[in-house]
Amino acid sequence: MGSLLQTLGIEPRFLLISIVGFIALMWVLMKFAFTPLVNTLQARQDKITGDLDEAQQRRDEMVALQHDYENRLAAIEDEARDKIQAAVKEAQAARDEIIHRAHTDAQAIIARGQADIDAERAKSLTEARNQIVDLATLMARRSAQENLSAAGQVNLIDDAIGRIQTASVGAQNGGVQVQTNGVANGAAPAANDGGGINIVPAS
């Protein structure tokens, strides 16, 4: 070993010093350079890993918030749609009720009007029948009082028939009135050229 070192021109003591110096240098570097550097690199790595984990956590939170927002928005849209549909149905129901009520009121008004018309017509016909009866009674009384001939009785009957027809038409148009010339409260008719009896349609 010594001959080899001498052959290479290396002094053993210098080699020992070099080895000790190298070891000392490595220890110093490990103590004051490599270890802080490794610690710094490890700290940076840990920080980067923590940042990545935090970013992933925040991303997951954002995704969860987005899903929650979408679900809330869908719920709000469904609720708004339901409210709109309910409002439309309520409006349609109110419209149908108003139409039904108006139709019912119109039918009731028509029915009352028809009932009034029928009652008025019946009243007019009753008055016409009563007046016709009075007319027949007056005709019989006149015939008995004047002792008419056969031709006079025929003329009186024809005149009465014409007046009864006029009375019937007047009754259909709203009632008739019988007027007797000179006859009031059962009094005897006065002689005139009109026969003593007039039938006037009531207004």
C-alpha positions as CSV (number, residue, x, y, z in Angstrom):
1,M,0.0,0.0,0.0
2,G,2.8,2.3,1.0
3,S,4.8,1.4,-2.2
4,L,1.7,2.1,-4.3
5,L,1.2,5.5,-2.7
6,Q,4.9,6.3,-3.2
7,T,4.6,5.1,-6.8
8,L,1.7,7.5,-7.3
9,G,3.6,10.2,-5.5
10,I,1.0,10.6,-2.7
11,E,2.1,11.2,0.8
12,P,0.2,9.0,3.2
13,R,-0.2,11.8,5.7
14,F,-1.6,14.1,3.0
15,L,-4.1,11.4,2.0
16,L,-5.1,11.0,5.7
17,I,-5.5,14.8,6.0
18,S,-7.5,14.9,2.8
19,I,-9.8,12.1,4.0
20,V,-10.3,13.8,7.4
21,G,-10.9,17.1,5.7
22,F,-13.4,15.5,3.3
23,I,-15.2,13.9,6.1
24,A,-15.2,17.1,8.0
25,L,-16.5,19.0,5.0
26,M,-19.2,16.4,4.4
27,W,-20.2,16.7,8.1
28,V,-20.3,20.5,7.9
29,L,-22.3,20.3,4.7
30,M,-24.7,17.8,6.1
31,K,-25.0,19.8,9.3
32,F,-25.3,23.3,7.9
33,A,-26.3,22.9,4.2
34,F,-27.8,19.6,3.2
35,T,-30.1,19.2,6.3
36,P,-31.6,22.7,6.1
37,L,-31.9,22.3,2.4
38,V,-33.6,19.0,2.8
39,N,-35.8,20.5,5.5
40,T,-36.6,23.4,3.3
41,L,-37.4,21.1,0.4
42,Q,-39.5,18.9,2.6
43,A,-41.3,22.0,4.0
44,R,-42.0,23.2,0.5
45,Q,-43.2,19.8,-0.5
46,D,-45.5,19.6,2.6
47,K,-46.8,23.1,1.8
48,I,-47.4,22.2,-1.8
49,T,-49.2,19.0,-0.7
50,G,-51.2,21.0,1.8
51,D,-52.1,23.6,-0.7
52,L,-53.2,20.9,-3.2
53,D,-55.2,19.2,-0.5
54,E,-56.8,22.5,0.4
55,A,-57.5,23.3,-3.2
56,Q,-59.1,19.9,-3.7
57,Q,-61.2,20.4,-0.6
58,R,-62.2,23.8,-1.8
59,R,-63.0,22.4,-5.2
60,D,-65.1,19.7,-3.6
61,E,-66.9,22.4,-1.5
62,M,-67.5,24.4,-4.7
63,V,-68.9,21.4,-6.5
64,A,-71.2,20.6,-3.5
65,L,-72.3,24.3,-3.4
66,Q,-73.0,24.2,-7.1
67,H,-75.1,21.1,-6.8
68,D,-76.9,22.6,-3.8
69,Y,-77.5,25.8,-5.8
70,E,-78.8,23.8,-8.8
71,N,-81.1,21.8,-6.5
72,R,-82.4,25.0,-4.9
73,L,-82.9,26.6,-8.3
74,A,-84.8,23.5,-9.5
75,A,-86.9,23.6,-6.4
76,I,-87.6,27.3,-6.8
77,E,-88.6,26.7,-10.5
78,D,-90.9,23.8,-9.5
79,E,-92.5,25.9,-6.8
80,A,-92.9,28.9,-9.2
81,R,-94.4,26.6,-11.8
82,D,-96.8,25.1,-9.3
83,K,-97.9,28.5,-8.1
84,I,-98.4,29.7,-11.6
85,Q,-100.5,26.6,-12.4
86,A,-102.5,27.0,-9.2
87,A,-103.1,30.7,-10.1
88,V,-104.2,29.7,-13.6
89,K,-106.5,27.1,-12.3
90,E,-107.9,29.5,-9.7
91,A,-108.5,32.1,-12.4
92,Q,-110.2,29.5,-14.6
93,A,-112.4,28.4,-11.7
94,A,-113.3,32.0,-10.9
95,R,-114.1,32.6,-14.6
96,D,-116.2,29.5,-14.8
97,E,-118.0,30.5,-11.6
98,I,-118.7,34.0,-12.9
99,I,-119.9,32.6,-16.2
100,H,-122.1,30.1,-14.5
101,R,-123.5,32.7,-12.1
102,A,-124.2,35.1,-15.0
103,H,-125.9,32.3,-16.9
104,T,-127.9,31.3,-13.8
105,D,-128.9,35.0,-13.2
106,A,-129.8,35.4,-16.8
107,Q,-132.0,32.2,-16.8
108,A,-133.6,33.4,-13.6
109,I,-134.3,36.9,-15.1
110,I,-135.7,35.2,-18.2
111,A,-137.8,32.9,-16.1
112,R,-139.2,35.7,-14.0
113,G,-139.9,37.7,-17.2
114,Q,-141.7,34.8,-18.8
115,A,-143.6,34.2,-15.6
116,D,-144.7,37.9,-15.5
117,I,-145.6,37.7,-19.2
118,D,-147.7,34.5,-18.6
119,A,-149.3,36.0,-15.6
120,E,-150.2,39.2,-17.4
121,R,-151.5,37.2,-20.4
122,A,-153.6,35.1,-18.1
123,K,-154.9,38.2,-16.4
124,S,-155.7,39.8,-19.7
125,L,-157.5,36.7,-20.9
126,T,-159.5,36.5,-17.7
127,E,-160.4,40.2,-18.0
128,A,-161.4,39.6,-21.7
129,R,-163.6,36.6,-20.7
130,N,-165.2,38.6,-18.0
131,Q,-165.8,41.5,-20.3
132,I,-167.2,39.1,-23.0
133,V,-169.6,37.7,-20.4
134,D,-170.6,41.3,-19.5
135,L,-171.1,42.0,-23.2
136,A,-173.3,38.9,-23.7
137,T,-175.3,39.9,-20.7
138,L,-175.8,43.4,-22.0
139,M,-176.7,42.1,-25.4
140,A,-179.3,39.8,-23.9
141,R,-180.6,42.7,-21.8
142,R,-180.8,45.0,-24.8
143,S,-182.5,42.4,-26.9
144,A,-185.1,41.8,-24.2
145,Q,-185.6,45.6,-23.6
146,E,-185.9,46.6,-27.3
147,N,-187.8,43.5,-28.4
148,L,-185.7,43.3,-31.6
149,S,-187.0,41.6,-34.8
150,A,-185.2,38.6,-36.2
151,A,-183.2,40.9,-38.6
152,G,-182.3,43.2,-35.7
153,Q,-181.2,40.2,-33.6
154,V,-179.0,39.0,-36.4
155,N,-177.4,42.4,-36.8
156,L,-176.9,42.6,-33.1
157,I,-175.3,39.1,-33.0
158,D,-173.0,39.9,-36.0
159,D,-172.0,43.2,-34.2
160,A,-171.4,41.2,-31.0
161,I,-169.3,38.6,-32.8
162,G,-167.2,41.3,-34.4
163,R,-166.7,43.0,-31.1
164,I,-165.8,39.7,-29.4
165,Q,-163.2,39.1,-32.1
166,T,-161.8,42.6,-31.5
167,A,-161.8,41.8,-27.8
168,S,-160.0,38.6,-28.3
169,V,-157.3,40.3,-30.3
170,G,-157.1,43.0,-27.7
171,A,-156.7,40.4,-25.0
172,Q,-153.8,38.8,-26.8
173,N,-152.2,42.3,-27.1
174,G,-152.5,43.1,-23.5
175,G,-156.2,43.1,-22.4
176,V,-159.5,44.7,-23.5
177,Q,-161.9,47.2,-22.1
178,V,-165.6,47.1,-22.6
179,Q,-167.4,50.4,-22.8
180,T,-171.2,50.7,-22.9
181,N,-172.7,53.9,-24.0
182,G,-174.9,55.2,-21.3
183,V,-174.6,52.0,-19.2
184,A,-173.0,52.2,-15.7
185,N,-173.3,49.9,-12.7
186,G,-176.1,47.8,-14.4
187,A,-178.1,50.8,-15.8
188,A,-180.1,50.4,-19.0
189,P,-178.2,51.4,-22.2
190,A,-179.3,54.5,-24.0
191,A,-180.3,54.2,-27.6
192,N,-177.7,55.2,-30.1
193,D,-176.7,54.4,-33.6
194,G,-173.6,52.4,-32.4
195,G,-175.6,49.7,-30.6
196,G,-174.8,51.0,-27.1
197,I,-171.7,48.8,-26.6
198,N,-168.0,49.5,-27.5
199,I,-165.1,47.3,-26.9
200,V,-161.7,49.1,-26.7
201,P,-158.4,47.2,-26.4
202,A,-156.7,48.1,-23.2
203,S,-153.4,50.0,-23.6
